[in-house]
């Protein structure tokens, strides 16, 4: 079986983890946490990085730090991971779902303003599968309506918008270091900001809202979202070779593009795009089936698995999630692009350990299944 993803762990990670173990700094204190925060923040050109235990909690923490009134609305893409909606719900905020662009699969910017009401307080932008959003179109909307911008760049570490790295486009930007990300700590995440007051609030909230003056006296309810020094040791080692990892991801994407182009020309599948203003890292290499072959993503994935190719489905749109139907703010609506790419989209093996020989095998099996 060719895995859909396999993390690349090398000697430096082991060296740093062993150092943490030998020195006894294994919890949420230790030198690797600060070094990792500083190194990663510097990579995306942010002043402050606040390491947390996972990417979902980074989003929850970001929204809590912005201190929006209960019942405020947050514009988010429907086509994304549920973490984005959970961050709203867990902060007593209302997620408002927007359809996708057919080519980039990112939130359709032309549909945003029609969703804004007098309760809207923020927009959450998500760079889907490595392709950045068109920031020059979305940021002016946020400014016009005086909205916060939360940037989820979990899938776009190393991607760039007009030469600016993703992670540098929001009031607070959030990363994930899950095992399938460009850099990993197993689990883990980070909030990044240039705002000193937000930095202070994020650090307090993630650490049970302890205050320096009287540690066990609390004026706010916070979270235990702390990253361990062991995780940070892995993350620091991964960050030290991040350019190499990004280069490998791009190579994987470009290789798939070249070998799958004939199938796109035959209108069998649609491949990911790279706009002229974008640097796409192809975090996961996704394809969308044309309905003409007569099978959906689930059936194609089943057939590929029988041939030893592991795949993953695209996101299930937020506006169709059964779990949200019980909430009073939920309303049934049709967001056709999100629904289509969810039904016909899936992604191929894309991990950093992938070889050209494996890619060739994947392509061979795709042709056998689809043609």
Secondary structure, 3 states (H helix, E strand, C coil): CECCCCCCCCHHHHHHHHHHHHHCCCCCCCHHHHHHHHHHHHHCCCCEEEEECCHHHHHHHHHHHHCCCCCCEEEEECCCCCHHHHHHHCCCCEEEEECECCCCCCECHHHCHHHCCCCEEEEEEECHHHCCCCHHHHHHHHHHCCCEEEEECCCCCCCEECCEECCCCCCEEEEECECCCCCCCECCEEEEECCHHHHHHHHHHHECCCCCCCCCCCCCCCCECECCHHHHHHHHHHHHCHHHHHHHHHHHHHHHHHHHHHHHHCCCEEECCCCCCEECCCCCEEEEECHHHCCCHHHHHHHHHHCCECCEECCCCHHHCHHHHHCCCCCCCCCHHHHHHHHHEEEECCCCCCCHHHHHHHHHHHHHHHC
